[in-house]
Amino acid sequence: MNRVIGKSAVLGVGLALVACGPMDPTVAGEPELSSTQQGLNVEINGSFESAPAGVYNYTILSNGSTALPGWTIGGSIKVMNSSYKTAAQGTKSVDLNGNGAGSVSQMVSTVVGAGYTVRFALANSPNCATTWRYGTVTYGPSSASISNASGTWAYRSYTFNATSTSSLIKFESTSTGVACGLAIDNVTVTGP
């Protein structure tokens, strides 16, 4: 952040530059950060708390369902209550395999060129707690394979530089033909 004081510019690092003559206001102006709030979570419903309660320990949601605010559902997923699997945060988490492989995704507002961190808790669903399950996480312009064989929550983090004003965050199961898979919870996307 730059501030003009008389004929000096005070930079955010505590250094004062003194010059003779008037300052060019375009040089000392505030940087344009658009309407994106900086340093805050930019995802919606990252702990899946705004989800249907269901009549059992979990609710299966299928392709196109709008019952999980902020998220687009592909294939089939389970929204699990803590009575079925203790959540990493809050009372709900998502199994990426409902009646088969599924996904959850959302577009988040980003600033081109800015760095972001995607962080989430990963475990397996209770019925396959010690079986290897596989998936993919997409974070902005990048993606990575994820796998797990434990029912215990562990955090994963991925970083990216935004290449557009909105970036895709997507978690997708690649474990096909099974009704239990990778579980995710407490998704955060933090920016500059």
Contact map, one row per residue, 1 for C-alpha under 8 A:
111000000011000000000000000001100000000000000000000000000000000000000000000000000000000000000000000000000000000000000000000000000000000000000000000000000000000000000000000000000000000000000000
111100001111000000000000000111000000000000000000000000000000000000000000000000000000000000000000000000000000000000000000000000000000000000000000000000000000000000000000000000000000000000000000
111110001110000000000000000110000000000000000000000000000000000000000000000000000000000000000000000000000000000000000000000000000000000000000000000000000000000000000000000000000000000000000000
011111111100000000000010000100000000000000000000000000000000000000000000000000000000000000000000000000000000000000000000000000000000000000000000000000000000000000000000000000000000000000000000
001111111100000000000000000000000000000000000000000000000000000000000000000000000000000000000000000000000000000000000000000000000000000000000000000000000000000000000000000000000000000000000000
000111110000000000000000000000000000000000000000000000000000000000000000000000000000000000000000000000000000000000000000000000000000000000000000000000000000000000000000000000000000000000000000
000111111000000001111110000000000000000000000000000000000000000000000000000000000000000000000000000000000000000000000000000000000000000000000000000000000000000000000000000000000000000000000000
000111111100000111100010000000000000000000000000000000000000000000000000000000000000000000000000000000000000000000000000000000000000000000000000000000000000000000000000000000000000000000000000
011110111110000111000000000100000000000000000000000000000000000000000000000000000000000000000000000000000000000000000000000000000000000000000000000000000000000000000000000000000000000000000000
011110011111011110000000000000000000000000000000000000000000000000000000000000000000000000000000000000000000000000000000000000000000000000000000000000000000000000000000000000000000000000000000
111000001111111100000000000000000000000000000000000000000000000000000000000000000000000000000000000000000000000000000000000000000000000000000000000000000000000000000000000000000000000000000000
110000000111111000000000000000000000000000000000000000000000000000000000000000000000000000000000000000000000000000000000000000000000000000000000000000000000000000000000000000000000000000000000
000000000011111000000000000000000000000000000000000000000000000000000000000000000000000000000000000000000000000000000000000000000000000000000000000000000000000000000000000000000000000000000000
000000000111111100000000000000000000000000000000000000000000000000000000000000000000000000000000000000000000000000000000000000000000000000000000000000000000000000000000000000000000000000000000
000000000111111110000000000000000000000000000000000000000000000000000000000000000000000000000000000000000000000000000000000000000000000000000000000000000000000000000000000000000000000000000000
000000011110011111000000000000000000000000000000000000000000000000000000000000000000000000000000000000000000000000000000000000000000000000000000000000000000000000000000000000000000000000000000
000000011100001111100000000000000000000000000000000000000000000000000000000000000000000000000000000000000000000000000000000000000000000000000000000000000000000000000000000000000000000000000000
000000111000000111110000000000000000000000000000000000000000000000000000000000000000000000000000000000000000000000000000000000000000000000000000000000000000000000000000000000000000000000000000
000000110000000011111010000000000000000000000000000000000000000000000000000000000000000000000000000000000000000000000000000000000000000000000000000000000000000000000000000000000000000000000000
000000100000000001111100000000000000000000000000000000000000000000000000000000000000000000000000000000000000000000000000000000000000000000000000000000000000000000000000000000000000000000000000
000000100000000000111110000000000000000000000000000000000000000000000000000000000000000000000000000000000000000000000000000000000000000000000000000000000000000000000000000000000000000000000000
000000100000000000011111000000000000000000000000000000000000000000000000000000000000000000000000000000000000000000000000000000000000000000000000000000000000000000000000000000000000000000000000
000100110000000000101111101100000000000000000000000000000000000000000000000000000000000000000000000000000000000000000000000000000000000000000000000000000000000000000000000000000000000000000000
000000000000000000000111111100000000000000000000000000000000000000000000000000000000000000000000000000000000000000000000000000000000000000000000000000000000000000000000000000000000000000000000
000000000000000000000011111110000000000000000000000000000000000000000000000000000000000000000000000000000000000000000000000000000000000000000000000000000000000000000000000000000000000000000000
000000000000000000000001111110000000000000000000000000000000000000000000000000000000000000000000000000000000000000000000000000000000000000000000000000000000000000000000000000000000000000000000
000000000000000000000011111110000000000000000000000000000000000000000000000000000000000000000000000000000000000000000000000000000000000000000000000000000000000000000000000000000000000000000000
011100001000000000000011111111000000000000000000000000000000000000000000000000000000000000000000000000000000000000000000000000000000000000000000000000000000000000000000000000000000000000000000
011000000000000000000000111111100000000000000000000000000000000000000000000000000000000000000000000000000000000000000000000000000000000000000000000000000000000000000000000000000000000000000000
110000000000000000000000000111110000000000000000000000000000000000000000000000000000000000000000000000000000000000000000000000000000000000000000000000000000000000000000000000000000000000000000
100000000000000000000000000011111000000000000000000000000000000000000000000000000000000000000000000000000000000000000000000000000000000000000000000000000000000000000000000000000000000000000000
000000000000000000000000000001111100000000000000000000000000000000000000000000000000000000000000000000000000000000000000000000000000000000000000000000000000000000000000000000000000000000000000
000000000000000000000000000000111111000000000000000000000000000000000000000000000000000000000000000000000000001000000000000000000000000000000000000000000000000000000000000000000000000000000000
000000000000000000000000000000011111000000000000000000000000000000000000000000000000000000000000000000000000001000000000000000000000000000000000000000000000000000000000000000000000000000000000
000000000000000000000000000000001111100000000000000000000000000000000000000000000000000000000000000000000000000000000000000000000000000000000000000000000000000000000000000000000000000000000000
000000000000000000000000000000001111110000000000000000000000000000000000000000000000000000000000000000000000111000000000000000000000000000000000000000000000000000000000000000000000000000000000
000000000000000000000000000000000011111100000000000000000000000000000000000000000000000000000000000000000000000000000000000000000000000000000000000000000000000000000000000000000000000000000000
000000000000000000000000000000000001111100000000000000000000000000000000000000000000000000000000000000000000000000000000000000000000000000000000000000000000000000000000000000000000000000000011
000000000000000000000000000000000000111110000000000000000000000000000000000000000000000000000000000000000000000000000000000000000000000000000000000000000000000000000000000000000000000000000111
000000000000000000000000000000000000111111000000000000000000000000000000000000000000000000000000000000000000000000000000000000000000000000000000000000000000000000000000000000000000000000001110
000000000000000000000000000000000000001111100000000000000000000000000000000000000000000000000000000000000000000000000000000000000000000000000000000000000000000000000000000000000000000000011110
000000000000000000000000000000000000000111110000000000000000000000000000000000000000000000000000000000000001100000000000000000000000000000000000000000000000000000000000000000000000000000011110
000000000000000000000000000000000000000011111100000000000000000000000100000000000000000000000000000000000101000000000000000000000000000000000000000000000000000000000000000000000000000000111000
000000000000000000000000000000000000000001111100000000000000000000001110000000000000000000000000000000000000000000000000000000000000000000000000000000000000000000000000000000000000000000000000
000000000000000000000000000000000000000000111111110000000000000000001110000000000000000000000000000000000000000000000000000000000000000000000000000000000000000000000000000000000000000000000000
000000000000000000000000000000000000000000111111100000000000000000000000000000000000000000000000000000000000000000000000000000000000000000000000000000000000000000000000000000000000000011110000
000000000000000000000000000000000000000000001111100000000000000000000000000000000000000011011000000000000000000000000000000000000000000000000000000000000000000000000000000000000000000011100000
000000000000000000000000000000000000000000001111111000000000000000010000000000100000000000011100000000000000000000000000000000000000000000000000000000000000000000000000000000000000000011000000
000000000000000000000000000000000000000000001111111000000000000000000000000000000000000001111000000000000000000000000000000000000000000000000000000000000000000000000000000000000000000000000000
000000000000000000000000000000000000000000001001111100000000000000011000000000000000000000000000000000000000000000000000000000000000000000000000000000000000000000000000000000000000000000000000
000000000000000000000000000000000000000000000001111110000000000000111000000000100000000000000000000000000000000000000000000000000000000000000000000000000000000000000000000000000000000000000000
000000000000000000000000000000000000000000000000011111000010000000110000000000100000000000000000000000000000000000000000000000000000000000000000000000000000000000000000000000000000000000000000
000000000000000000000000000000000000000000000000001111100110000000000000000000001000000000000000000000000000000000000000000000000000000000000000000000000000000000000000000000000000000000000000
000000000000000000000000000000000000000000000000000111111110000000000000000000000000000000000000000000000000000000000000000000000000000000000000000000000000000000000000000000000000000000000000
000000000000000000000000000000000000000000000000000011111110000000000000000000000000000000000000000000000000000000000000000000000000000000000000000000000000000000000000000000000000000000000000
000000000000000000000000000000000000000000000000000001111110000000000000000000000000000000000000000000000000000000000000000000000000000000000000000000000000000000000000000000000000000000000000
000000000000000000000000000000000000000000000000000001111110000000000000000000011111000000000000000000000000000000000000000000000000000000000000000000000000000000000000000000000000000000000000
000000000000000000000000000000000000000000000000000011111111000000000000000001111001000000000000000000000000000000000000000000000000000000000000000000000000000000000000000000000000000000000000
000000000000000000000000000000000000000000000000000111111111100000000000000001110000000000000000000000000000000000000000000000000000000000000000000000000000000000000000000000000000000000000000
000000000000000000000000000000000000000000000000000000000111110000000000000111100000000000000000011000000000000000000000000000000000000000000000000000000000000000000000000000000000000000000000
000000000000000000000000000000000000000000000000000000000011111010100000100111100000000000000000010000000000000000000000000000000000000000000000000000000000000000000000000000000000000000000000
000000000000000000000000000000000000000000000000000000000001111110000000111110000000000000000000010000000000000000000000000000000000000000000000000000000000000000000000000000000000000000000000
000000000000000000000000000000000000000000000000000000000000111110000000111100000000000000000000000000000000000000000000000000000000000000000000000000000000000000000000000000000000000000000000
000000000000000000000000000000000000000000000000000000000000011111000001110000000000000000000000000000000000000000000000000000000000000000000000000000000000000000000000000000000000000000000000
000000000000000000000000000000000000000000000000000000000000111111110001100000000000000000000000000000000000000000000000000000000000000000000000000000000000000000000000000000000000000000000000
000000000000000000000000000000000000000000000000000000000000000111111011100000000000000000000000000000000000000000000000000000000000000000000000000000000000000000000000000000000000000000000000
000000000000000000000000000000000000000000000000001100000000100011111000000000000000000000000000000000000000000000000000000000000000000000000000000000000000000000000000000000000000000000000000
000000000000000000000000000000000000000000000001011100000000000011111111000000000000000000000000000000000000000000000000000000000000000000000000000000000000000000000000000000000000000000000000
000000000000000000000000000000000000000000011000011000000000000001111110000000000000000000000000000000000000000000000000000000000000000000000000000000000000000000000000000000000000000000000000
000000000000000000000000000000000000000000111000000000000000000000011111000000000000000000000000000000000100000000000000000000000000000000000000000000000000000000000000000000000000000000000000
000000000000000000000000000000000000000000011000000000000000000001011111100000000000000000000000000000011100000000000000000000000000000000000000000000000000000000000000000000000000000000000000
000000000000000000000000000000000000000000000000000000000000000111010111110000000000000000000000000000011100000000000000000000000000000000000000000000000000000000000000000000000000000000000000
000000000000000000000000000000000000000000000000000000000000111111000011111110000000000000000000000001111000000000000000000000000000000000000000000000000000000000000000000000000000000000000000
000000000000000000000000000000000000000000000000000000000000011100000001111110000000000000000000000001110000000000000000000000000000000000000000000000000000000000000000000000000000000000000000
000000000000000000000000000000000000000000000000000000000000011000000000111110000000000000000000000111100000000000000000000000000000000000000000000000000000000000000000000000000000000000000000
000000000000000000000000000000000000000000000000000000000001111000000000111111000000000000000001111111100000000000000000000000000000000000000000000000000000000000000000000000000000000000000000
000000000000000000000000000000000000000000000000000000000001110000000000111111100000000000000111111111100000000000000000000000000000000000000000000000000000000000000000000000000000000000000000
000000000000000000000000000000000000000000000000000000000111100000000000000111110000000000000111110000000000000000000000000000000000000000000000000000000000000000000000000000000000000000000000
000000000000000000000000000000000000000000000001001100000111100000000000000011111000000000011110000000000000000000000000000000000000000000000000000000000000000000000000000000000000000000000000
000000000000000000000000000000000000000000000000000000001110000000000000000001111101100000011110000000000000000000000000000000000000000000000000000000000000000000000000000000000000000000000000
000000000000000000000000000000000000000000000000000010001100000000000000000000111111111000111000000000000000000000000000000000000000000000000000000000000000000000000000000000000000000000000000
000000000000000000000000000000000000000000000000000000001000000000000000000000011111111000111000000000000000000000000000000000000000000000000000000000000000000000000000000000000000000000000000
000000000000000000000000000000000000000000000000000000001000000000000000000000001111110000000000000000000000000000000000000000000000000000000000000000000000000000000000000000000000000000000000
000000000000000000000000000000000000000000000000000000001100000000000000000000011111110000000000000000000000000000000000000001000000000000000000000000000000000000000000000000000000000000000000
000000000000000000000000000000000000000000000000000000000000000000000000000000011111111000001000000000000000000000000000000011000000000000000000000000000000000000000000000000000000000000000000
000000000000000000000000000000000000000000000000000000000000000000000000000000001111111100110000000000000000000000000000000000000000000000000000000000000000000000000000000000000000000000000000
000000000000000000000000000000000000000000000000000000000000000000000000000000001100111111111000000000000000000000000000000000000000000000000000000000000000000000000000000000000000000010000000
000000000000000000000000000000000000000000000000000000000000000000000000000000000000011111001000000000000000000000000000100000000000000000000000000000001000000000000000000000000000000011000000
000000000000000000000000000000000000000000000010000000000000000000000000000000000000001111110000000000000000000000000000000000000000000000000000000000000000000000000000000000000000000011000000
000000000000000000000000000000000000000000000010100000000000000000000000000000000000001111110000000000000000000000000000000000000000000000000000000000000000000000000000000000000000000000000000
000000000000000000000000000000000000000000000000100000000000000000000000000000001100011011111000000000000000000000000000000000000000000000000000000000000000000000000000000000000000000000000000
000000000000000000000000000000000000000000000011100000000000000000000000000000111100011011111100000000000000000000000000000000000000000000000000000000000000000000000000000000000000000010000000
000000000000000000000000000000000000000000000011100000000000000000000000000000111100101100111110000000000000000000000000000000000000000000000000000000000000000000000000000000000000001111000000
000000000000000000000000000000000000000000000001000000000000000000000000000011110000000000011111000000000000000000000000000000000000000000000000000000000000000000000000000000000000001110000000
000000000000000000000000000000000000000000000000000000000000000000000000000011110000000000001111110000000000000000000000000110000000000000000000000000000000000000000000000000000001111100000000
000000000000000000000000000000000000000000000000000000000000000000000000000111000000000000000111110011110000000000000000000000000000000000000000000000000000000000000000001110000001111100000000
000000000000000000000000000000000000000000000000000000000000000000000000000111000000000000000011111111000000000000000000000000000000000000000000000000000000000000000000000010100111110000000000
000000000000000000000000000000000000000000000000000000000001110000000000000111000000000000000011111111000000000000000000000000000000000000000000000000000000000000000000000000000011000000000000
000000000000000000000000000000000000000000000000000000000001000000000000000110000000000000000000111110000000000000000000000000000000000000000000000000000000000000000000000000000110000000000000
000000000000000000000000000000000000000000000000000000000000000000000000001110000000000000000000111111000000000000000000000000000000000000000000000000000000000000000000000000011111000000000000
000000000000000000000000000000000000000000000000000000000000000000000000001110000000000000000001111111100000000000000000000000000000000000000000000000000000000000000000000111111110100000000000
000000000000000000000000000000000000000000000000000000000000000000000000111110000000000000000001110111110000000000000000000000000000000000000000000000000000000000000000000110000000000000000000
000000000000000000000000000000000000000000000000000000000000000000000000111110000000000000000001000011111000000000000000000000000000000000000000000000000000000000000000011110000000000000000000
000000000000000000000000000000000000000000000000000000000000000000000011110000000000000000000001000001111100000000000000000000000000000000000000000000000000000000000000011100000000000000000000
000000000000000000000000000000000000000000000000000000000000000000000011100000000000000000000000000000111110000000000000000000000000000000000000000000000000000000000001111000000000000000000000
000000000000000000000000000000000000000000100000000000000000000000000111000000000000000000000000000000011111000000000000000000000000000000000000000000000000000000000001110000000000000000000000
000000000000000000000000000000000000000000000000000000000000000000000000000000000000000000000000000000001111100000000000000000000000000000000000000000000000000000000111100000000000000000000000
000000000000000000000000000000000000000001100000000000000000000000000000000000000000000000000000000000000111110000000000000000000000000000000000000000000000000000000111100000000000000000000000
000000000000000000000000000000000001000001000000000000000000000000000000000000000000000000000000000000000011111000000000000000000000000000000000000000000000000000001110000000000000000000000000
000000000000000000000000000000000001000000000000000000000000000000000000000000000000000000000000000000000001111101000000000000000000000000000000000000000000000001011110000000000000000000000010
000000000000000000000000000000001101000000000000000000000000000000000000000000000000000000000000000000000000111111000000000000000000000000000000000000000000000001111100000000000000000000000000
000000000000000000000000000000000000000000000000000000000000000000000000000000000000000000000000000000000000011111000000000000000000000000000000000000000000000011111000000000000000000000000000
000000000000000000000000000000000000000000000000000000000000000000000000000000000000000000000000000000000000001111100000000000000000000000000000000000000000000011100000000000000000000000000000
000000000000000000000000000000000000000000000000000000000000000000000000000000000000000000000000000000000000011111110000000000000000000000000000000000000000000011000000000000000000000000000011
000000000000000000000000000000000000000000000000000000000000000000000000000000000000000000000000000000000000000011111000000000000000000000000000000000000000001111000000000000000000000000000011
000000000000000000000000000000000000000000000000000000000000000000000000000000000000000000000000000000000000000001111100000000000000000000000000000000000000001111000000000000000000000000001111
000000000000000000000000000000000000000000000000000000000000000000000000000000000000000000000000000000000000000000111110000000000000000000000000000000000000111100000000000000000000000000011110
000000000000000000000000000000000000000000000000000000000000000000000000000000000000000000000000000000000000000000011111000000000000000000100000000000000000111000000000000000000000000000111100
000000000000000000000000000000000000000000000000000000000000000000000000000000000000000000000000000000000000000000001111100000000000000000000000000000000011110000000000000000000000000001111000
000000000000000000000000000000000000000000000000000000000000000000000000000000000000000000000000000000000000000000000111110000000000000000000000000000000011100000000000000000000000000111110000
000000000000000000000000000000000000000000000000000000000000000000000000000000000000000100000000000000000000000000000011111000000000000000000000000000001111000000000000000000000000000111100000
000000000000000000000000000000000000000000000000000000000000000000000000000000000000000000000000000000000000000000000001111100000000000000000000000100001111000000000000000000000000011110000000
000000000000000000000000000000000000000000000000000000000000000000000000000000000000000000000000000000000000000000000000111110001000000000000000000111111100000000000000000000000000011100000000
000000000000000000000000000000000000000000000000000000000000000000000000000000000000000000000010000000000000000000000000011111011100100000000000000111110000000000000000000000000001111000000000
000000000000000000000000000000000000000000000000000000000000000000000000000000000000100000000010000000000000000000000000001111111000000000000000000000100000000000000000000000000001111000000000
000000000000000000000000000000000000000000000000000000000000000000000000000000000001100000000000000000000000000000000000000111111000000000000000000000100000000000000000000000000001000000000000
000000000000000000000000000000000000000000000000000000000000000000000000000000000000000000000000000000000000000000000000000011111000000000000000000000000000000000000000000000000001000000000000
000000000000000000000000000000000000000000000000000000000000000000000000000000000000000000000000000000000000000000000000000111111111000000000000000010100000000000000000000000000001100000000000
000000000000000000000000000000000000000000000000000000000000000000000000000000000000000000000000000000000000000000000000001111111110000000000000000011100000000000000000000000000000000000000000
000000000000000000000000000000000000000000000000000000000000000000000000000000000000000000000000000000000000000000000000000100011111000000000000000011100000000000000000000000000000000000000000
000000000000000000000000000000000000000000000000000000000000000000000000000000000000000000000000000000000000000000000000000000011111100000000000000111000000000000000000000000000000000000000000
000000000000000000000000000000000000000000000000000000000000000000000000000000000000000000000000000000000000000000000000000000010111110000000000001111000000000000000000000000000000000000000000
000000000000000000000000000000000000000000000000000000000000000000000000000000000000000000000000000000000000000000000000000100000011111000000000001110000000000000000000000001100000110000000000
000000000000000000000000000000000000000000000000000000000000000000000000000000000000000000000000000000000000000000000000000000000001111100000000111100000000000000000000000011100000110000000000
000000000000000000000000000000000000000000000000000000000000000000000000000000000000000000000000000000000000000000000000000000000000111110000000111000000000000000000000001111100000010000000000
000000000000000000000000000000000000000000000000000000000000000000000000000000000000000000000000000000000000000000000000000000000000011111000011110000000000000000000000011111000000000000000000
000000000000000000000000000000000000000000000000000000000000000000000000000000000000000000000000000000000000000000000000000000000000001111100011110000000000000000000000111100000000000000000000
000000000000000000000000000000000000000000000000000000000000000000000000000000000000000000000000000000000000000000000000000000000000000111111111000000000000000000000001111000000000000000000000
000000000000000000000000000000000000000000000000000000000000000000000000000000000000000000000000000000000000000000000100000000000000000011111110000000000000011100000011110000000000000000000000
000000000000000000000000000000000000000000000000000000000000000000000000000000000000000000000000000000000000000000000000000000000000000001111110000000000000000111100011100000000000000000000000
000000000000000000000000000000000000000000000000000000000000000000000000000000000000000000000000000000000000000000000000000000000000000001111110000000000000000101100011000000000000000000000000
000000000000000000000000000000000000000000000000000000000000000000000000000000000000000000000000000000000000000000000000000000000000000001111111000000000000000100000000000000000000000000000000
000000000000000000000000000000000000000000000000000000000000000000000000000000000000000000000000000000000000000000000000000000000000000111111111100000000000000000000000000000000000000000000000
000000000000000000000000000000000000000000000000000000000000000000000000000000000000000000000000000000000000000000000000000000000000000111000111110000000000000000000000000000000000000000000000
000000000000000000000000000000000000000000000000000000000000000000000000000000000000000000000000000000000000000000000000000000000000011110000011111000000000000000000000000000000000000000000000
000000000000000000000000000000000000000000000000000000000000000000000000000000000000000000000000000000000000000000000000000000000000011110000001111100000000000000000000000000000000000000000000
000000000000000000000000000000000000000000000000000000000000000000000000000000000000000000000000000000000000000000000000000000000001111000000000111110000000000000000000000000000000010000000000
000000000000000000000000000000000000000000000000000000000000000000000000000000000000000000000000000000000000000000000000011100000011110000000000011111000000000000000000000000000000010000000000
000000000000000000000000000000000000000000000000000000000000000000000000000000000000000000000000000000000000000000000000001100011111100000000000001111100000000000000000000000000000000000000000
000000000000000000000000000000000000000000000000000000000000000000000000000000000000000000000000000000000000000000000000001100001111000000000000000111111000000000000000000000000000000000000000
000000000000000000000000000000000000000000000000000000000000000000000000000000000000000000000000000000000000000000000000001111011100000000000000000011111000000000000000000000000000000000000000
000000000000000000000000000000000000000000000000000000000000000000000000000000000000000000000000000000000000000000000000001100000000000000000000000001111100000000000000000000000000000000000000
000000000000000000000000000000000000000000000000000000000000000000000000000000000000000100000000000000000000000000000000111000000000000000000000000001111110000000000000000000000000000000000000
000000000000000000000000000000000000000000000000000000000000000000000000000000000000000000000000000000000000000000000000111000000000000000000000000000011111000000000000000000000000000000000000
000000000000000000000000000000000000000000000000000000000000000000000000000000000000000000000000000000000000000000000011110000000000000000000000000000001111100000000000000000000000000000000000
000000000000000000000000000000000000000000000000000000000000000000000000000000000000000000000000000000000000000000000011110000000000000000000000000000000111110000000000000000000000000000000000
000000000000000000000000000000000000000000000000000000000000000000000000000000000000000000000000000000000000000000001111000000000000000000000000000000000011111000000000000000000000000000000000
000000000000000000000000000000000000000000000000000000000000000000000000000000000000000000000000000000000000000000001110000000000000000000100000000000000001111100000000000000000000000000000000
000000000000000000000000000000000000000000000000000000000000000000000000000000000000000000000000000000000000000000111100000000000000000000100000000000000000111110000000000000000000000000000000
000000000000000000000000000000000000000000000000000000000000000000000000000000000000000000000000000000000000000000111000000000000000000000111100000000000000011111000000000000000000000000000000
000000000000000000000000000000000000000000000000000000000000000000000000000000000000000000000000000000000000000111110000000000000000000000010000000000000000001111100000000000000000000000000000
000000000000000000000000000000000000000000000000000000000000000000000000000000000000000000000000000000000000011111110000000000000000000000011000000000000000000111111110000000000000000000000000
000000000000000000000000000000000000000000000000000000000000000000000000000000000000000000000000000000000000001110000000000000000000000000011000000000000000000011111010000000000000000000000000
000000000000000000000000000000000000000000000000000000000000000000000000000000000000000000000000000000000000011100000000000000000000000000000000000000000000000001111110000000000000000000000000
000000000000000000000000000000000000000000000000000000000000000000000000000000000000000000000000000000000000111100000000000000000000000000000000000000000000000001111110000000000000000000000000
000000000000000000000000000000000000000000000000000000000000000000000000000000000000000000000000000000000011111000000000000000000000000000000000000000000000000001011111000000000000000000000000
000000000000000000000000000000000000000000000000000000000000000000000000000000000000000000000000000000000011110000000000000000000000000000111000000000000000000001111111100000000000000000000000
000000000000000000000000000000000000000000000000000000000000000000000000000000000000000000000000000000001111000000000000000000000000000001111000000000000000000000000111110000000000000000000000
000000000000000000000000000000000000000000000000000000000000000000000000000000000000000000000000000000001111000000000000000000000000000011110000000000000000000000000011111000000000000000000000
000000000000000000000000000000000000000000000000000000000000000000000000000000000000000000000000000000111100000000000000000000000000000111100000000000000000000000000001111100000000000000000000
000000000000000000000000000000000000000000000000000000000000000000000000000000000000000000000001000000111000000000000000000000000000001111000000000000000000000000000000111110000000000000000000
000000000000000000000000000000000000000000000000000000000000000000000000000000000000000000000001000011110000000000000000000000000000001110000000000000000000000000000000011111000000000000000000
000000000000000000000000000000000000000000000000000000000000000000000000000000000000000000000001100011100000000000000000000000000000011100000000000000000000000000000000001111110000110000000000
000000000000000000000000000000000000000000000000000000000000000000000000000000000000000000000000000010000000000000000000000000000000111100000000000000000000000000000000000111110000000000000000
000000000000000000000000000000000000000000000000000000000000000000000000000000000000000000000000100010000000000000000000000000000000111000000000000000000000000000000000000011111100100000000000
000000000000000000000000000000000000000000000000000000000000000000000000000000000000000000000000000110000000000000000000000000000000000000000000000000000000000000000000000011111100000000000000
000000000000000000000000000000000000000000000000000000000000000000000000000000000000000000000000000110000000000000000000000000000000000000000000000000000000000000000000000000111110000000000000
000000000000000000000000000000000000000000000000000000000000000000000000000000000000000000000000101110000000000000000000000000000000000000000000000000000000000000000000000000111111100000000000
000000000000000000000000000000000000000000000000000000000000000000000000000000000000000000000000111110000000000000000000000000000000000000000000000000000000000000000000000000001111100000000000
000000000000000000000000000000000000000000000000000000000000000000000000000000000000000000000011110100000000000000000000000111110000000000000000000000000000000000000000000000000111110000000000
000000000000000000000000000000000000000000000000000000000000000000000000000000000000000000000011100010000000000000000000000110010000110000000000000000000000000000000000000010100111111000000000
000000000000000000000000000000000000000000000000000000000000000000000000000000000000000000000011100000000000000000000000011110000000111000000000001100000000000000000000000010000001111100000000
000000000000000000000000000000000000000000000000000000000000000000000000000000000000000000001111000000000000000000000000011110000000000000000000000000000000000000000000000000000000111110000000
000000000000000000000000000000000000000000000000000000000000000000000000000000000000000000001111000000000000000000000001111000000000000000000000000000000000000000000000000000000000011111100000
000000000000000000000000000000000000000000000111000000000000000000000000000000000000001110011100000000000000000000000001110000000000000000000000000000000000000000000000000000000000001111100000
000000000000000000000000000000000000000000000111000000000000000000000000000000000000000110001000000000000000000000000011100000000000000000000000000000000000000000000000000000000000000111110000
000000000000000000000000000000000000000000100110000000000000000000000000000000000000000000000000000000000000000000000111100000000000000000000000000000000000000000000000000000000000000111111000
000000000000000000000000000000000000000011100100000000000000000000000000000000000000000000000000000000000000000000001111000000000000000000000000000000000000000000000000000000000000000001111100
000000000000000000000000000000000000000111100000000000000000000000000000000000000000000000000000000000000000000000011110000000000000000000000000000000000000000000000000000000000000000000111110
000000000000000000000000000000000000001111000000000000000000000000000000000000000000000000000000000000000000000000011100000000000000000000000000000000000000000000000000000000000000000000011111
000000000000000000000000000000000000011111000000000000000000000000000000000000000000000000000000000000000000010001111000000000000000000000000000000000000000000000000000000000000000000000001111
000000000000000000000000000000000000011000000000000000000000000000000000000000000000000000000000000000000000000001110000000000000000000000000000000000000000000000000000000000000000000000000111
